Amino acid sequence: MKEEELRRLENLLRRDKAVISEECEAAAVRDFAHVAQEYFDLDGRVSFSLQEEKNGALVTLTFRITRVKNFTVLS
């Protein structure tokens, strides 16, 4: 097999085994970043990781902030 064919096959296999598609991950990151911006001033991009575990998965979001947006709850 040519190297290009091997790379294409590897990408197909990786996508088949993926728990979350690239499109779904991108949408989730956009949504989580939107929510994070309600509470923080973000400094850069939001990174996302999903690790399969025995009885589910662990999702980790990581982002840097420059400020916490404090707000007062009105009663």
mmCIF file as gemmi writes it, N, C-alpha and C atoms, coordinates in Angstrom:
data_model
loop_
_atom_site.group_PDB
_atom_site.id
_atom_site.type_symbol
_atom_site.label_atom_id
_atom_site.label_alt_id
_atom_site.label_comp_id
_atom_site.label_asym_id
_atom_site.label_entity_id
_atom_site.label_seq_id
_atom_site.pdbx_PDB_ins_code
_atom_site.Cartn_x
_atom_site.Cartn_y
_atom_site.Cartn_z
_atom_site.occupancy
_atom_site.B_iso_or_equiv
_atom_site.pdbx_formal_charge
_atom_site.auth_seq_id
_atom_site.auth_asym_id
_atom_site.pdbx_PDB_model_num
ATOM 1 N N . MET Axp A 1 ? 0.832 -1.19 0 1 0 ? 1 A 1
ATOM 2 C CA . MET Axp A 1 ? 0 0 0 1 0 ? 1 A 1
ATOM 3 C C . MET Axp A 1 ? 0.87 1.245 0 1 0 ? 1 A 1
ATOM 4 N N . LYS Axp A 2 ? 0.36 2.26 -0.662 1 0 ? 2 A 1
ATOM 5 C CA . LYS Axp A 2 ? 1.07 3.527 -0.656 1 0 ? 2 A 1
ATOM 6 C C . LYS Axp A 2 ? 0.885 4.213 0.692 1 0 ? 2 A 1
ATOM 7 N N . GLU Axp A 3 ? 1.807 5.096 1.001 1 0 ? 3 A 1
ATOM 8 C CA . GLU Axp A 3 ? 1.756 5.796 2.289 1 0 ? 3 A 1
ATOM 9 C C . GLU Axp A 3 ? 0.467 6.61 2.428 1 0 ? 3 A 1
ATOM 10 N N . GLU Axp A 4 ? 0.036 7.236 1.339 1 0 ? 4 A 1
ATOM 11 C CA . GLU Axp A 4 ? -1.198 8.031 1.375 1 0 ? 4 A 1
ATOM 12 C C . GLU Axp A 4 ? -2.41 7.148 1.675 1 0 ? 4 A 1
ATOM 13 N N . GLU Axp A 5 ? -2.453 5.954 1.084 1 0 ? 5 A 1
ATOM 14 C CA . GLU Axp A 5 ? -3.547 5.024 1.345 1 0 ? 5 A 1
ATOM 15 C C . GLU Axp A 5 ? -3.543 4.558 2.794 1 0 ? 5 A 1
ATOM 16 N N . LEU Axp A 6 ? -2.361 4.32 3.339 1 0 ? 6 A 1
ATOM 17 C CA . LEU Axp A 6 ? -2.251 3.916 4.745 1 0 ? 6 A 1
ATOM 18 C C . LEU Axp A 6 ? -2.76 5.016 5.669 1 0 ? 6 A 1
ATOM 19 N N . ARG Axp A 7 ? -2.403 6.262 5.367 1 0 ? 7 A 1
ATOM 20 C CA . ARG Axp A 7 ? -2.871 7.378 6.178 1 0 ? 7 A 1
ATOM 21 C C . ARG Axp A 7 ? -4.395 7.51 6.121 1 0 ? 7 A 1
ATOM 22 N N . ARG Axp A 8 ? -4.947 7.358 4.932 1 0 ? 8 A 1
ATOM 23 C CA . ARG Axp A 8 ? -6.4 7.452 4.769 1 0 ? 8 A 1
ATOM 24 C C . ARG Axp A 8 ? -7.101 6.335 5.541 1 0 ? 8 A 1
ATOM 25 N N . LEU Axp A 9 ? -6.566 5.112 5.455 1 0 ? 9 A 1
ATOM 26 C CA . LEU Axp A 9 ? -7.132 3.983 6.187 1 0 ? 9 A 1
ATOM 27 C C . LEU Axp A 9 ? -7.032 4.205 7.698 1 0 ? 9 A 1
ATOM 28 N N . GLU Axp A 10 ? -5.903 4.713 8.151 1 0 ? 10 A 1
ATOM 29 C CA . GLU Axp A 10 ? -5.724 5.005 9.575 1 0 ? 10 A 1
ATOM 30 C C . GLU Axp A 10 ? -6.741 6.047 10.044 1 0 ? 10 A 1
ATOM 31 N N . ASN Axp A 11 ? -6.967 7.081 9.256 1 0 ? 11 A 1
ATOM 32 C CA . ASN Axp A 11 ? -7.956 8.109 9.609 1 0 ? 11 A 1
ATOM 33 C C . ASN Axp A 11 ? -9.356 7.522 9.668 1 0 ? 11 A 1
ATOM 34 N N . LEU Axp A 12 ? -9.702 6.643 8.734 1 0 ? 12 A 1
ATOM 35 C CA . LEU Axp A 12 ? -11.018 6.004 8.741 1 0 ? 12 A 1
ATOM 36 C C . LEU Axp A 12 ? -11.202 5.143 9.984 1 0 ? 12 A 1
ATOM 37 N N . LEU Axp A 13 ? -10.188 4.371 10.317 1 0 ? 13 A 1
ATOM 38 C CA . LEU Axp A 13 ? -10.27 3.523 11.503 1 0 ? 13 A 1
ATOM 39 C C . LEU Axp A 13 ? -10.37 4.356 12.771 1 0 ? 13 A 1
ATOM 40 N N . ARG Axp A 14 ? -9.631 5.438 12.837 1 0 ? 14 A 1
ATOM 41 C CA . ARG Axp A 14 ? -9.671 6.306 14.013 1 0 ? 14 A 1
ATOM 42 C C . ARG Axp A 14 ? -11.062 6.918 14.162 1 0 ? 14 A 1
ATOM 43 N N . ARG Axp A 15 ? -11.664 7.359 13.047 1 0 ? 15 A 1
ATOM 44 C CA . ARG Axp A 15 ? -13.012 7.938 13.106 1 0 ? 15 A 1
ATOM 45 C C . ARG Axp A 15 ? -14.048 6.913 13.522 1 0 ? 15 A 1
ATOM 46 N N . ASP Axp A 16 ? -13.902 5.666 13.049 1 0 ? 16 A 1
ATOM 47 C CA . ASP Axp A 16 ? -14.841 4.606 13.412 1 0 ? 16 A 1
ATOM 48 C C . ASP Axp A 16 ? -14.797 4.314 14.911 1 0 ? 16 A 1
ATOM 49 N N . LYS Axp A 17 ? -13.612 4.4 15.515 1 0 ? 17 A 1
ATOM 50 C CA . LYS Axp A 17 ? -13.455 4.091 16.932 1 0 ? 17 A 1
ATOM 51 C C . LYS Axp A 17 ? -13.751 5.288 17.822 1 0 ? 17 A 1
ATOM 52 N N . ALA Axp A 18 ? -13.86 6.474 17.232 1 0 ? 18 A 1
ATOM 53 C CA . ALA Axp A 18 ? -14.054 7.68 18.029 1 0 ? 18 A 1
ATOM 54 C C . ALA Axp A 18 ? -15.39 7.643 18.749 1 0 ? 18 A 1
ATOM 55 N N . VAL Axp A 19 ? -15.372 8.073 19.988 1 0 ? 19 A 1
ATOM 56 C CA . VAL Axp A 19 ? -16.579 8.146 20.789 1 0 ? 19 A 1
ATOM 57 C C . VAL Axp A 19 ? -17.402 9.355 20.349 1 0 ? 19 A 1
ATOM 58 N N . ILE Axp A 20 ? -16.721 10.407 19.908 1 0 ? 20 A 1
ATOM 59 C CA . ILE Axp A 20 ? -17.384 11.637 19.498 1 0 ? 20 A 1
ATOM 60 C C . ILE Axp A 20 ? -16.807 12.077 18.159 1 0 ? 20 A 1
ATOM 61 N N . SER Axp A 21 ? -17.675 12.472 17.256 1 0 ? 21 A 1
ATOM 62 C CA . SER Axp A 21 ? -17.204 12.899 15.933 1 0 ? 21 A 1
ATOM 63 C C . SER Axp A 21 ? -16.538 14.269 16.036 1 0 ? 21 A 1
ATOM 64 N N . GLU Axp A 22 ? -15.753 14.605 15.034 1 0 ? 22 A 1
ATOM 65 C CA . GLU Axp A 22 ? -15.08 15.909 15.013 1 0 ? 22 A 1
ATOM 66 C C . GLU Axp A 22 ? -16.104 17.036 15.002 1 0 ? 22 A 1
ATOM 67 N N . GLU Axp A 23 ? -17.189 16.852 14.257 1 0 ? 23 A 1
ATOM 68 C CA . GLU Axp A 23 ? -18.225 17.873 14.162 1 0 ? 23 A 1
ATOM 69 C C . GLU Axp A 23 ? -18.914 18.074 15.513 1 0 ? 23 A 1
ATOM 70 N N . CYS Axp A 24 ? -19.223 16.984 16.179 1 0 ? 24 A 1
ATOM 71 C CA . CYS Axp A 24 ? -19.879 17.058 17.482 1 0 ? 24 A 1
ATOM 72 C C . CYS Axp A 24 ? -18.947 17.695 18.51 1 0 ? 24 A 1
ATOM 73 N N . GLU Axp A 25 ? -17.681 17.331 18.48 1 0 ? 25 A 1
ATOM 74 C CA . GLU Axp A 25 ? -16.708 17.913 19.407 1 0 ? 25 A 1
ATOM 75 C C . GLU Axp A 25 ? -16.594 19.416 19.181 1 0 ? 25 A 1
ATOM 76 N N . ALA Axp A 26 ? -16.523 19.829 17.921 1 0 ? 26 A 1
ATOM 77 C CA . ALA Axp A 26 ? -16.418 21.259 17.611 1 0 ? 26 A 1
ATOM 78 C C . ALA Axp A 26 ? -17.645 22.017 18.113 1 0 ? 26 A 1
ATOM 79 N N . ALA Axp A 27 ? -18.831 21.446 17.928 1 0 ? 27 A 1
ATOM 80 C CA . ALA Axp A 27 ? -20.066 22.084 18.404 1 0 ? 27 A 1
ATOM 81 C C . ALA Axp A 27 ? -20.074 22.17 19.928 1 0 ? 27 A 1
ATOM 82 N N . ALA Axp A 28 ? -19.648 21.104 20.595 1 0 ? 28 A 1
ATOM 83 C CA . ALA Axp A 28 ? -19.611 21.102 22.059 1 0 ? 28 A 1
ATOM 84 C C . ALA Axp A 28 ? -18.637 22.154 22.573 1 0 ? 28 A 1
ATOM 85 N N . VAL Axp A 29 ? -17.475 22.252 21.972 1 0 ? 29 A 1
ATOM 86 C CA . VAL Axp A 29 ? -16.482 23.247 22.395 1 0 ? 29 A 1
ATOM 87 C C . VAL Axp A 29 ? -17.045 24.648 22.218 1 0 ? 29 A 1
ATOM 88 N N . ARG Axp A 30 ? -17.715 24.915 21.091 1 0 ? 30 A 1
ATOM 89 C CA . ARG Axp A 30 ? -18.333 26.233 20.881 1 0 ? 30 A 1
ATOM 90 C C . ARG Axp A 30 ? -19.36 26.534 21.97 1 0 ? 30 A 1
ATOM 91 N N . ASP Axp A 31 ? -20.206 25.547 22.273 1 0 ? 31 A 1
ATOM 92 C CA . ASP Axp A 31 ? -21.244 25.75 23.296 1 0 ? 31 A 1
ATOM 93 C C . ASP Axp A 31 ? -20.643 25.964 24.676 1 0 ? 31 A 1
ATOM 94 N N . PHE Axp A 32 ? -19.66 25.135 25.048 1 0 ? 32 A 1
ATOM 95 C CA . PHE Axp A 32 ? -19.028 25.282 26.355 1 0 ? 32 A 1
ATOM 96 C C . PHE Axp A 32 ? -18.29 26.615 26.451 1 0 ? 32 A 1
ATOM 97 N N . ALA Axp A 33 ? -17.632 27.041 25.38 1 0 ? 33 A 1
ATOM 98 C CA . ALA Axp A 33 ? -16.926 28.322 25.378 1 0 ? 33 A 1
ATOM 99 C C . ALA Axp A 33 ? -17.917 29.464 25.564 1 0 ? 33 A 1
ATOM 100 N N . HIS Axp A 34 ? -19.081 29.36 24.94 1 0 ? 34 A 1
ATOM 101 C CA . HIS Axp A 34 ? -20.114 30.391 25.085 1 0 ? 34 A 1
ATOM 102 C C . HIS Axp A 34 ? -20.557 30.501 26.549 1 0 ? 34 A 1
ATOM 103 N N . VAL Axp A 35 ? -20.773 29.376 27.198 1 0 ? 35 A 1
ATOM 104 C CA . VAL Axp A 35 ? -21.169 29.377 28.614 1 0 ? 35 A 1
ATOM 105 C C . VAL Axp A 35 ? -20.028 29.914 29.479 1 0 ? 35 A 1
ATOM 106 N N . ALA Axp A 36 ? -18.805 29.485 29.211 1 0 ? 36 A 1
ATOM 107 C CA . ALA Axp A 36 ? -17.651 29.941 30.002 1 0 ? 36 A 1
ATOM 108 C C . ALA Axp A 36 ? -17.501 31.455 29.916 1 0 ? 36 A 1
ATOM 109 N N . GLN Axp A 37 ? -17.81 32.03 28.752 1 0 ? 37 A 1
ATOM 110 C CA . GLN Axp A 37 ? -17.69 33.483 28.578 1 0 ? 37 A 1
ATOM 111 C C . GLN Axp A 37 ? -18.705 34.249 29.423 1 0 ? 37 A 1
ATOM 112 N N . GLU Axp A 38 ? -19.748 33.583 29.87 1 0 ? 38 A 1
ATOM 113 C CA . GLU Axp A 38 ? -20.714 34.229 30.756 1 0 ? 38 A 1
ATOM 114 C C . GLU Axp A 38 ? -20.117 34.448 32.145 1 0 ? 38 A 1
ATOM 115 N N . TYR Axp A 39 ? -19.156 33.632 32.524 1 0 ? 39 A 1
ATOM 116 C CA . TYR Axp A 39 ? -18.578 33.677 33.872 1 0 ? 39 A 1
ATOM 117 C C . TYR Axp A 39 ? -17.141 34.199 33.918 1 0 ? 39 A 1
ATOM 118 N N . PHE Axp A 40 ? -16.431 34.123 32.797 1 0 ? 40 A 1
ATOM 119 C CA . PHE Axp A 40 ? -15.016 34.472 32.769 1 0 ? 40 A 1
ATOM 120 C C . PHE Axp A 40 ? -14.679 35.264 31.509 1 0 ? 40 A 1
ATOM 121 N N . ASP Axp A 41 ? -13.6 36.058 31.585 1 0 ? 41 A 1
ATOM 122 C CA . ASP Axp A 41 ? -12.986 36.623 30.39 1 0 ? 41 A 1
ATOM 123 C C . ASP Axp A 41 ? -11.937 35.606 29.953 1 0 ? 41 A 1
ATOM 124 N N . LEU Axp A 42 ? -12.155 34.989 28.814 1 0 ? 42 A 1
ATOM 125 C CA . LEU Axp A 42 ? -11.26 33.935 28.34 1 0 ? 42 A 1
ATOM 126 C C . LEU Axp A 42 ? -10.012 34.53 27.701 1 0 ? 42 A 1
ATOM 127 N N . ASP Axp A 43 ? -8.917 33.83 27.839 1 0 ? 43 A 1
ATOM 128 C CA . ASP Axp A 43 ? -7.643 34.221 27.249 1 0 ? 43 A 1
ATOM 129 C C . ASP Axp A 43 ? -7.168 33.07 26.377 1 0 ? 43 A 1
ATOM 130 N N . GLY Axp A 44 ? -7.672 32.986 25.184 1 0 ? 44 A 1
ATOM 131 C CA . GLY Axp A 44 ? -7.294 31.898 24.281 1 0 ? 44 A 1
ATOM 132 C C . GLY Axp A 44 ? -8.452 30.964 24.027 1 0 ? 44 A 1
ATOM 133 N N . ARG Axp A 45 ? -8.131 29.802 23.563 1 0 ? 45 A 1
ATOM 134 C CA . ARG Axp A 45 ? -9.157 28.849 23.151 1 0 ? 45 A 1
ATOM 135 C C . ARG Axp A 45 ? -9.476 27.835 24.242 1 0 ? 45 A 1
ATOM 136 N N . VAL Axp A 46 ? -10.613 27.21 24.088 1 0 ? 46 A 1
ATOM 137 C CA . VAL Axp A 46 ? -11.054 26.15 24.992 1 0 ? 46 A 1
ATOM 138 C C . VAL Axp A 46 ? -10.582 24.821 24.414 1 0 ? 46 A 1
ATOM 139 N N . SER Axp A 47 ? -9.911 24.012 25.229 1 0 ? 47 A 1
ATOM 140 C CA . SER Axp A 47 ? -9.512 22.684 24.758 1 0 ? 47 A 1
ATOM 141 C C . SER Axp A 47 ? -10.419 21.647 25.415 1 0 ? 47 A 1
ATOM 142 N N . PHE Axp A 48 ? -10.622 20.562 24.711 1 0 ? 48 A 1
ATOM 143 C CA . PHE Axp A 48 ? -11.592 19.542 25.081 1 0 ? 48 A 1
ATOM 144 C C . PHE Axp A 48 ? -10.915 18.187 24.976 1 0 ? 48 A 1
ATOM 145 N N . SER Axp A 49 ? -11.136 17.339 25.976 1 0 ? 49 A 1
ATOM 146 C CA . SER Axp A 49 ? -10.666 15.961 25.841 1 0 ? 49 A 1
ATOM 147 C C . SER Axp A 49 ? -11.727 15.033 26.404 1 0 ? 49 A 1
ATOM 148 N N . LEU Axp A 50 ? -11.833 13.863 25.817 1 0 ? 50 A 1
ATOM 149 C CA . LEU Axp A 50 ? -12.781 12.858 26.253 1 0 ? 50 A 1
ATOM 150 C C . LEU Axp A 50 ? -12.019 11.548 26.376 1 0 ? 50 A 1
ATOM 151 N N . GLN Axp A 51 ? -12.05 10.962 27.568 1 0 ? 51 A 1
ATOM 152 C CA . GLN Axp A 51 ? -11.355 9.701 27.812 1 0 ? 51 A 1
ATOM 153 C C . GLN Axp A 51 ? -12.38 8.657 28.212 1 0 ? 51 A 1
ATOM 154 N N . GLU Axp A 52 ? -12.377 7.573 27.477 1 0 ? 52 A 1
ATOM 155 C CA . GLU Axp A 52 ? -13.29 6.489 27.816 1 0 ? 52 A 1
ATOM 156 C C . GLU Axp A 52 ? -12.842 5.829 29.112 1 0 ? 52 A 1
ATOM 157 N N . GLU Axp A 53 ? -13.828 5.501 29.937 1 0 ? 53 A 1
ATOM 158 C CA . GLU Axp A 53 ? -13.579 4.765 31.163 1 0 ? 53 A 1
ATOM 159 C C . GLU Axp A 53 ? -14.475 3.542 31.174 1 0 ? 53 A 1
ATOM 160 N N . LYS Axp A 54 ? -14.314 2.714 32.178 1 0 ? 54 A 1
ATOM 161 C CA . LYS Axp A 54 ? -15.043 1.448 32.228 1 0 ? 54 A 1
ATOM 162 C C . LYS Axp A 54 ? -16.559 1.634 32.146 1 0 ? 54 A 1
ATOM 163 N N . ASN Axp A 55 ? -17.097 2.564 32.914 1 0 ? 55 A 1
ATOM 164 C CA . ASN Axp A 55 ? -18.551 2.746 32.957 1 0 ? 55 A 1
ATOM 165 C C . ASN Axp A 55 ? -18.98 4.1 32.421 1 0 ? 55 A 1
ATOM 166 N N . GLY Axp A 56 ? -18.277 4.633 31.444 1 0 ? 56 A 1
ATOM 167 C CA . GLY Axp A 56 ? -18.638 5.935 30.881 1 0 ? 56 A 1
ATOM 168 C C . GLY Axp A 56 ? -17.431 6.614 30.287 1 0 ? 56 A 1
ATOM 169 N N . ALA Axp A 57 ? -17.388 7.914 30.473 1 0 ? 57 A 1
ATOM 170 C CA . ALA Axp A 57 ? -16.28 8.686 29.927 1 0 ? 57 A 1
ATOM 171 C C . ALA Axp A 57 ? -16.024 9.895 30.814 1 0 ? 57 A 1
ATOM 172 N N . LEU Axp A 58 ? -14.809 10.4 30.748 1 0 ? 58 A 1
ATOM 173 C CA . LEU Axp A 58 ? -14.402 11.582 31.481 1 0 ? 58 A 1
ATOM 174 C C . LEU Axp A 58 ? -14.18 12.699 30.473 1 0 ? 58 A 1
ATOM 175 N N . VAL Axp A 59 ? -14.894 13.811 30.642 1 0 ? 59 A 1
ATOM 176 C CA . VAL Axp A 59 ? -14.752 14.966 29.759 1 0 ? 59 A 1
ATOM 177 C C . VAL Axp A 59 ? -14.011 16.052 30.526 1 0 ? 59 A 1
ATOM 178 N N . THR Axp A 60 ? -12.987 16.609 29.893 1 0 ? 60 A 1
ATOM 179 C CA . THR Axp A 60 ? -12.215 17.681 30.513 1 0 ? 60 A 1
ATOM 180 C C . THR Axp A 60 ? -12.194 18.88 29.58 1 0 ? 60 A 1
ATOM 181 N N . LEU Axp A 61 ? -12.55 20.049 30.126 1 0 ? 61 A 1
ATOM 182 C CA . LEU Axp A 61 ? -12.451 21.314 29.407 1 0 ? 61 A 1
ATOM 183 C C . LEU Axp A 61 ? -11.359 22.121 30.075 1 0 ? 61 A 1
ATOM 184 N N . THR Axp A 62 ? -10.504 22.726 29.27 1 0 ? 62 A 1
ATOM 185 C CA . THR Axp A 62 ? -9.415 23.533 29.815 1 0 ? 62 A 1
ATOM 186 C C . THR Axp A 62 ? -9.383 24.859 29.077 1 0 ? 62 A 1
ATOM 187 N N . PHE Axp A 63 ? -9.304 25.946 29.854 1 0 ? 63 A 1
ATOM 188 C CA . PHE Axp A 63 ? -9.178 27.261 29.244 1 0 ? 63 A 1
ATOM 189 C C . PHE Axp A 63 ? -8.531 28.21 30.236 1 0 ? 63 A 1
ATOM 190 N N . ARG Axp A 64 ? -7.836 29.213 29.698 1 0 ? 64 A 1
ATOM 191 C CA . ARG Axp A 64 ? -7.2 30.231 30.536 1 0 ? 64 A 1
ATOM 192 C C . ARG Axp A 64 ? -8.137 31.421 30.607 1 0 ? 64 A 1
ATOM 193 N N . ILE Axp A 65 ? -8.109 32.099 31.751 1 0 ? 65 A 1
ATOM 194 C CA . ILE Axp A 65 ? -8.943 33.278 31.916 1 0 ? 65 A 1
ATOM 195 C C . ILE Axp A 65 ? -8.1 34.459 32.372 1 0 ? 65 A 1
ATOM 196 N N . THR Axp A 66 ? -8.612 35.65 32.146 1 0 ? 66 A 1
ATOM 197 C CA . THR Axp A 66 ? -7.952 36.853 32.644 1 0 ? 66 A 1
ATOM 198 C C . THR Axp A 66 ? -8.738 37.481 33.787 1 0 ? 66 A 1
ATOM 199 N N . ARG Axp A 67 ? -10.027 37.072 33.91 1 0 ? 67 A 1
ATOM 200 C CA . ARG Axp A 67 ? -10.854 37.67 34.953 1 0 ? 67 A 1
ATOM 201 C C . ARG Axp A 67 ? -12.084 36.809 35.201 1 0 ? 67 A 1
ATOM 202 N N . VAL Axp A 68 ? -12.506 36.775 36.461 1 0 ? 68 A 1
ATOM 203 C CA . VAL Axp A 68 ? -13.782 36.154 36.836 1 0 ? 68 A 1
ATOM 204 C C . VAL Axp A 68 ? -14.824 37.264 36.828 1 0 ? 68 A 1
ATOM 205 N N . LYS Axp A 69 ? -15.936 37.003 36.16 1 0 ? 69 A 1
ATOM 206 C CA . LYS Axp A 69 ? -17.031 37.978 36.125 1 0 ? 69 A 1
ATOM 207 C C . LYS Axp A 69 ? -17.938 37.717 37.312 1 0 ? 69 A 1
ATOM 208 N N . ASN Axp A 70 ? -17.783 38.5 38.357 1 0 ? 70 A 1
ATOM 209 C CA . ASN Axp A 70 ? -18.644 38.363 39.527 1 0 ? 70 A 1
ATOM 210 C C . ASN Axp A 70 ? -19.955 39.074 39.274 1 0 ? 70 A 1
ATOM 211 N N . PHE Axp A 71 ? -21.015 38.518 39.78 1 0 ? 71 A 1
ATOM 212 C CA . PHE Axp A 71 ? -22.323 39.15 39.621 1 0 ? 71 A 1
ATOM 213 C C . PHE Axp A 71 ? -23.11 38.974 40.898 1 0 ? 71 A 1
ATOM 214 N N . THR Axp A 72 ? -24.097 39.818 41.068 1 0 ? 72 A 1
ATOM 215 C CA . THR Axp A 72 ? -24.939 39.783 42.251 1 0 ? 72 A 1
ATOM 216 C C . THR Axp A 72 ? -26.273 39.177 41.884 1 0 ? 72 A 1
ATOM 217 N N . VAL Axp A 73 ? -26.739 38.249 42.705 1 0 ? 73 A 1
ATOM 218 C CA . VAL Axp A 73 ? -28.034 37.631 42.491 1 0 ? 73 A 1
ATOM 219 C C . VAL Axp A 73 ? -29.089 38.508 43.14 1 0 ? 73 A 1
ATOM 220 N N . LEU Axp A 74 ? -30.081 38.904 42.352 1 0 ? 74 A 1
ATOM 221 C CA . LEU Axp A 74 ? -31.176 39.711 42.889 1 0 ? 74 A 1
ATOM 222 C C . LEU Axp A 74 ? -32.261 38.806 43.428 1 0 ? 74 A 1
ATOM 223 N N . SER Axp A 75 ? -32.806 39.15 44.608 1 0 ? 75 A 1
ATOM 224 C CA . SER Axp A 75 ? -33.874 38.307 45.149 1 0 ? 75 A 1
ATOM 225 C C . SER Axp A 75 ? -35.195 39.034 45.152 1 0 ? 75 A 1
